[in-house]
Amino acid sequence: MSELENLFSASNPNADKAAKVKTGAANKPEKISLIEHRRAYNCEIMLSKVKTPLNELMDAVLAMDEAEMDLERVDNLIKFCPTKEEMEQIKAYKGDKENLGKCELFFMELMKVPRSEAKLRVFSYKIQFNTQVSDLSKSLNYVFLSVEQVRSSVKLRRVMQTILSLGNALNQGTSRGSAVGFRLDSILKLNETRARNNKMTLMHYLCKVLADKLPELLDFSKELGSLEPASKLQLKLLAEEMQSITKGLEKVIHEKKLCKKDGHVSKRFRKVHT
């Protein structure tokens, strides 16, 4: 009876499939983790968005192929470059690399290229270079034009003369009553100097004088078109941006010199920078 049932009983497809899956899972070796779990997990998430096979990834980097690698992707790769300690862990592994996780395999590919992180940073700099220089030039041009416009504006000069005249009139009879000029920060005091009725400031009165006696000067701001965008710029940030571009270029030159000793592996990289 037992033999008859084994030979002729109806099979259960779901049970057979489950048995096969279970057998496959039992035969599949567990992946070996060398890198800290959270870092490896985040690295694998990053790699899931990279469509380029791992063995071709560094080829695209060495070729500086912007069609294959955009800025976000390159900067993500930089974040997950192996540290010195992680490199030592990878080098110490003597087992079958097929048993390693995707993060470990990625590190192995990066380690095939000397100073892979430095080359990635050069690539990132190359991608950003034109935009950075263009934005910096635009900002510096605003500053330059605003300075030239302030210096050359005839109407602004006449407004300043009017402010000087009002100041001298108010200070008549004192040591400051015959001034030939004033500090620019003195203009801020126009809003602080109030009339006896406390309803009008010297700024209001200046506007009244210009409107009544010199109406042609009221549109002086038209001669200062670059002043408003320039006033929003911080010279400290512009200096830092310039320094960033300069330091980035120095790193490019330094890596170009070092990669001459890399041999064939960096040949494509050197060719891009010739």
Contacts in CASP RR format, 6 or more apart in sequence:
PFRMAT RR
TARGET T0000
AUTHOR 0000-0000-0000
METHOD contacts of the structure
MODEL  1
MSELENLFSASNPNADKAAKVKTGAANKPEKISLIEHRRAYNCEIMLSKV
KTPLNELMDAVLAMDEAEMDLERVDNLIKFCPTKEEMEQIKAYKGDKENL
GKCELFFMELMKVPRSEAKLRVFSYKIQFNTQVSDLSKSLNYVFLSVEQV
RSSVKLRRVMQTILSLGNALNQGTSRGSAVGFRLDSILKLNETRARNNKM
TLMHYLCKVLADKLPELLDFSKELGSLEPASKLQLKLLAEEMQSITKGLE
KVIHEKKLCKKDGHVSKRFRKVHT
29 99 0 8 1.000
30 99 0 8 1.000
31 99 0 8 1.000
31 100 0 8 1.000
31 101 0 8 1.000
32 93 0 8 1.000
32 99 0 8 1.000
32 100 0 8 1.000
32 101 0 8 1.000
32 104 0 8 1.000
33 40 0 8 1.000
33 101 0 8 1.000
33 104 0 8 1.000
34 86 0 8 1.000
34 89 0 8 1.000
34 90 0 8 1.000
34 93 0 8 1.000
34 100 0 8 1.000
34 104 0 8 1.000
35 43 0 8 1.000
35 86 0 8 1.000
35 89 0 8 1.000
35 103 0 8 1.000
35 104 0 8 1.000
35 107 0 8 1.000
39 80 0 8 1.000
39 103 0 8 1.000
40 101 0 8 1.000
40 103 0 8 1.000
40 104 0 8 1.000
42 80 0 8 1.000
43 80 0 8 1.000
43 102 0 8 1.000
43 103 0 8 1.000
43 106 0 8 1.000
44 101 0 8 1.000
44 102 0 8 1.000
44 103 0 8 1.000
46 76 0 8 1.000
46 77 0 8 1.000
46 79 0 8 1.000
46 80 0 8 1.000
47 54 0 8 1.000
47 102 0 8 1.000
47 103 0 8 1.000
47 106 0 8 1.000
49 73 0 8 1.000
49 76 0 8 1.000
50 57 0 8 1.000
50 73 0 8 1.000
50 77 0 8 1.000
52 60 0 8 1.000
52 68 0 8 1.000
52 69 0 8 1.000
54 102 0 8 1.000
54 105 0 8 1.000
54 106 0 8 1.000
54 109 0 8 1.000
55 109 0 8 1.000
57 77 0 8 1.000
57 106 0 8 1.000
57 109 0 8 1.000
58 109 0 8 1.000
58 110 0 8 1.000
58 112 0 8 1.000
58 113 0 8 1.000
58 116 0 8 1.000
59 268 0 8 1.000
60 68 0 8 1.000
60 69 0 8 1.000
61 69 0 8 1.000
61 74 0 8 1.000
61 77 0 8 1.000
61 113 0 8 1.000
61 116 0 8 1.000
61 119 0 8 1.000
61 120 0 8 1.000
61 123 0 8 1.000
62 113 0 8 1.000
62 119 0 8 1.000
62 265 0 8 1.000
62 266 0 8 1.000
62 268 0 8 1.000
62 269 0 8 1.000
62 272 0 8 1.000
63 268 0 8 1.000
63 269 0 8 1.000
63 272 0 8 1.000
64 123 0 8 1.000
64 126 0 8 1.000
64 269 0 8 1.000
64 272 0 8 1.000
66 126 0 8 1.000
66 127 0 8 1.000
69 123 0 8 1.000
70 127 0 8 1.000
71 124 0 8 1.000
71 127 0 8 1.000
71 128 0 8 1.000
74 120 0 8 1.000
74 123 0 8 1.000
74 124 0 8 1.000
74 127 0 8 1.000
75 124 0 8 1.000
77 120 0 8 1.000
78 117 0 8 1.000
78 120 0 8 1.000
78 121 0 8 1.000
78 124 0 8 1.000
80 103 0 8 1.000
80 106 0 8 1.000
81 110 0 8 1.000
81 116 0 8 1.000
81 117 0 8 1.000
81 120 0 8 1.000
82 90 0 8 1.000
82 107 0 8 1.000
82 110 0 8 1.000
82 111 0 8 1.000
86 107 0 8 1.000
87 107 0 8 1.000
87 111 0 8 1.000
90 104 0 8 1.000
90 107 0 8 1.000
90 108 0 8 1.000
90 111 0 8 1.000
91 111 0 8 1.000
93 100 0 8 1.000
93 104 0 8 1.000
97 104 0 8 1.000
97 105 0 8 1.000
97 108 0 8 1.000
100 108 0 8 1.000
110 116 0 8 1.000
110 117 0 8 1.000
112 265 0 8 1.000
113 119 0 8 1.000
113 262 0 8 1.000
113 265 0 8 1.000
113 266 0 8 1.000
114 258 0 8 1.000
114 259 0 8 1.000
114 262 0 8 1.000
114 265 0 8 1.000
114 266 0 8 1.000
115 255 0 8 1.000
115 258 0 8 1.000
115 259 0 8 1.000
118 251 0 8 1.000
118 255 0 8 1.000
118 258 0 8 1.000
119 255 0 8 1.000
119 259 0 8 1.000
119 266 0 8 1.000
119 269 0 8 1.000
121 251 0 8 1.000
122 251 0 8 1.000
122 252 0 8 1.000
122 255 0 8 1.000
125 248 0 8 1.000
125 249 0 8 1.000
125 251 0 8 1.000
125 252 0 8 1.000
126 252 0 8 1.000
129 245 0 8 1.000
132 241 0 8 1.000
132 244 0 8 1.000
132 245 0 8 1.000
133 245 0 8 1.000
135 241 0 8 1.000
136 238 0 8 1.000
136 241 0 8 1.000
136 242 0 8 1.000
136 245 0 8 1.000
139 233 0 8 1.000
139 238 0 8 1.000
140 238 0 8 1.000
142 226 0 8 1.000
142 229 0 8 1.000
142 230 0 8 1.000
142 233 0 8 1.000
143 230 0 8 1.000
143 233 0 8 1.000
143 235 0 8 1.000
143 238 0 8 1.000
145 225 0 8 1.000
145 226 0 8 1.000
145 230 0 8 1.000
146 224 0 8 1.000
146 225 0 8 1.000
146 226 0 8 1.000
146 227 0 8 1.000
146 229 0 8 1.000
146 230 0 8 1.000
146 231 0 8 1.000
149 223 0 8 1.000
149 224 0 8 1.000
149 225 0 8 1.000
149 226 0 8 1.000
149 227 0 8 1.000
150 156 0 8 1.000
150 224 0 8 1.000
150 227 0 8 1.000
152 223 0 8 1.000
153 220 0 8 1.000
153 223 0 8 1.000
153 224 0 8 1.000
154 223 0 8 1.000
155 216 0 8 1.000
155 217 0 8 1.000
155 219 0 8 1.000
155 220 0 8 1.000
155 223 0 8 1.000
156 220 0 8 1.000
156 223 0 8 1.000
156 224 0 8 1.000
158 214 0 8 1.000
158 217 0 8 1.000
158 220 0 8 1.000
159 210 0 8 1.000
159 217 0 8 1.000
159 220 0 8 1.000
162 206 0 8 1.000
162 209 0 8 1.000
162 210 0 8 1.000
162 214 0 8 1.000
162 217 0 8 1.000
163 182 0 8 1.000
163 187 0 8 1.000
163 190 0 8 1.000
163 206 0 8 1.000
164 179 0 8 1.000
164 180 0 8 1.000
164 181 0 8 1.000
164 182 0 8 1.000
166 202 0 8 1.000
166 205 0 8 1.000
166 206 0 8 1.000
166 209 0 8 1.000
167 177 0 8 1.000
167 179 0 8 1.000
167 182 0 8 1.000
168 176 0 8 1.000
168 177 0 8 1.000
168 178 0 8 1.000
168 179 0 8 1.000
170 193 0 8 1.000
170 202 0 8 1.000
171 177 0 8 1.000
171 179 0 8 1.000
189 202 0 8 1.000
190 201 0 8 1.000
190 202 0 8 1.000
190 203 0 8 1.000
190 206 0 8 1.000
191 201 0 8 1.000
191 202 0 8 1.000
191 203 0 8 1.000
192 201 0 8 1.000
193 201 0 8 1.000
193 202 0 8 1.000
194 200 0 8 1.000
194 201 0 8 1.000
194 202 0 8 1.000
195 201 0 8 1.000
195 205 0 8 1.000
210 217 0 8 1.000
210 218 0 8 1.000
211 218 0 8 1.000
221 227 0 8 1.000
252 273 0 8 1.000
256 270 0 8 1.000
256 273 0 8 1.000
259 266 0 8 1.000
259 269 0 8 1.000
259 270 0 8 1.000
260 270 0 8 1.000
262 269 0 8 1.000
END
